[in-house]
Amino acid sequence: MSMFSSAGIAERVRSLVNSRDRGDTKRASGRLGVPVQDLDLIDRLFADQMCDDRAHESALKLLAAVTRGYQADPCWLLTGHTDMRRAELSPSDRLKVADLLLRLGDFLVRERAAHRLLHAQPWARAC
């Protein structure tokens, strides 16, 4: 699937789990740091949480984990193309993808900042 859809996103995530973790969702869950149920029920998760204009936090968390854990291109995850200009998207889907990419980027930046703060040297925290 190359279009923007919850089923397409789920299929791309599944393809990464199959190729990187031999289809073992428990192993992928450990690598990604997400509940195994989210991977086992990925179609339902994305269908339920990305059906409106705003993806819910758990869907973004899973997309961020896949992006980080598998070093996957977020645009490819959402559209099936690494170059958004090549994706055949309606204008409204193009806006949804752009919004999701911005929100996903923001989520990853906040996650990285929290990680840095948590693992900062004790002397660096006082500054």
C-alpha positions as CSV (number, residue, x, y, z in Angstrom):
1,M,0.0,0.0,0.0
2,S,1.4,3.4,-0.9
3,M,-1.5,5.6,0.1
4,F,-2.0,7.3,3.5
5,S,-4.2,5.0,5.5
6,S,-4.2,3.3,8.9
7,A,-4.0,-0.1,7.2
8,G,-1.0,1.0,5.1
9,I,0.8,2.3,8.2
10,A,0.1,-1.0,10.0
11,E,1.3,-3.0,7.1
12,R,4.6,-1.1,6.9
13,V,5.2,-1.5,10.6
14,R,4.4,-5.2,10.3
15,S,6.9,-5.5,7.4
16,L,9.6,-4.0,9.7
17,V,8.7,-6.4,12.5
18,N,8.9,-9.3,10.0
19,S,12.2,-8.2,8.5
20,R,14.0,-7.0,11.7
21,D,12.6,-9.3,14.4
22,R,11.5,-12.3,12.3
23,G,7.9,-11.5,12.9
24,D,8.3,-12.0,16.7
25,T,6.1,-9.2,18.2
26,K,7.4,-10.0,21.7
27,R,11.0,-9.4,20.6
28,A,10.0,-6.3,18.7
29,S,8.1,-5.1,21.8
30,G,11.3,-5.3,23.8
31,R,13.4,-3.5,21.1
32,L,10.8,-0.7,20.7
33,G,9.8,-0.4,24.3
34,V,6.1,-0.7,23.5
35,P,3.4,-3.1,24.9
36,V,3.3,-6.3,22.8
37,Q,-0.5,-5.8,22.6
38,D,0.0,-2.7,20.6
39,L,2.0,-4.7,18.0
40,D,-0.4,-7.7,18.1
41,L,-3.4,-5.4,17.5
42,I,-1.7,-2.8,15.4
43,D,-4.5,-2.7,12.8
44,R,-7.1,-1.9,15.5
45,L,-4.8,0.6,17.2
46,F,-4.2,2.7,14.1
47,A,-7.8,2.3,12.8
48,D,-9.2,3.5,16.2
49,Q,-6.7,6.2,16.9
50,M,-6.0,7.7,13.5
51,C,-9.5,7.7,12.1
52,D,-10.1,11.4,12.9
53,D,-7.9,14.3,12.1
54,R,-5.7,13.9,15.3
55,A,-3.7,10.8,16.1
56,H,-3.8,9.9,19.8
57,E,-0.8,9.8,22.0
58,S,-0.4,6.0,22.0
59,A,-0.4,5.9,18.1
60,L,2.2,8.6,18.1
61,K,4.2,6.8,20.7
62,L,4.2,3.7,18.6
63,L,5.2,5.5,15.5
64,A,8.0,7.3,17.4
65,A,9.2,3.9,18.7
66,V,9.3,2.4,15.3
67,T,11.0,5.4,13.8
68,R,13.7,5.3,16.5
69,G,14.0,1.6,17.0
70,Y,14.1,0.6,13.4
71,Q,15.6,3.9,12.1
72,A,12.6,4.0,9.8
73,D,11.8,7.1,7.7
74,P,8.6,8.6,9.2
75,C,7.4,9.8,5.8
76,W,7.7,6.2,4.5
77,L,5.9,4.9,7.5
78,L,3.0,7.2,6.9
79,T,2.8,7.2,3.1
80,G,4.9,4.3,1.7
81,H,7.3,6.8,0.1
82,T,10.4,8.4,1.4
83,D,9.7,11.5,-0.7
84,M,6.3,13.0,0.1
85,R,6.3,14.7,-3.4
86,R,6.0,11.2,-4.9
87,A,3.2,10.0,-2.7
88,E,-0.2,10.2,-4.4
89,L,-2.1,12.0,-1.7
90,S,-5.2,14.1,-1.8
91,P,-4.7,17.7,-0.5
92,S,-6.4,16.9,2.7
93,D,-4.3,13.7,3.2
94,R,-1.2,15.7,2.4
95,L,-2.1,18.1,5.2
96,K,-2.8,15.2,7.6
97,V,0.6,13.7,6.8
98,A,2.4,17.0,7.3
99,D,0.6,17.5,10.7
100,L,1.5,14.0,11.8
101,L,5.2,14.5,10.7
102,L,5.3,17.7,12.7
103,R,3.7,16.1,15.8
104,L,5.9,13.0,15.5
105,G,9.0,15.2,15.2
106,D,7.9,17.2,18.3
107,F,7.3,13.9,20.2
108,L,10.8,12.6,19.3
109,V,12.5,15.8,20.3
110,R,10.7,15.9,23.6
111,E,11.5,12.3,24.2
112,R,15.2,12.9,23.4
113,A,15.3,16.0,25.7
114,A,13.8,13.9,28.6
115,H,16.4,11.2,28.0
116,R,19.2,13.7,28.0
117,L,18.0,15.2,31.2
118,L,17.6,11.8,32.9
119,H,21.1,10.8,31.9
120,A,22.9,14.1,32.4
121,Q,25.8,14.3,34.6
122,P,24.9,15.4,38.2
123,W,27.0,18.5,37.8
124,A,25.2,19.4,34.5
125,R,21.8,19.4,36.1
126,A,22.7,22.2,38.5
127,C,23.5,24.6,35.6
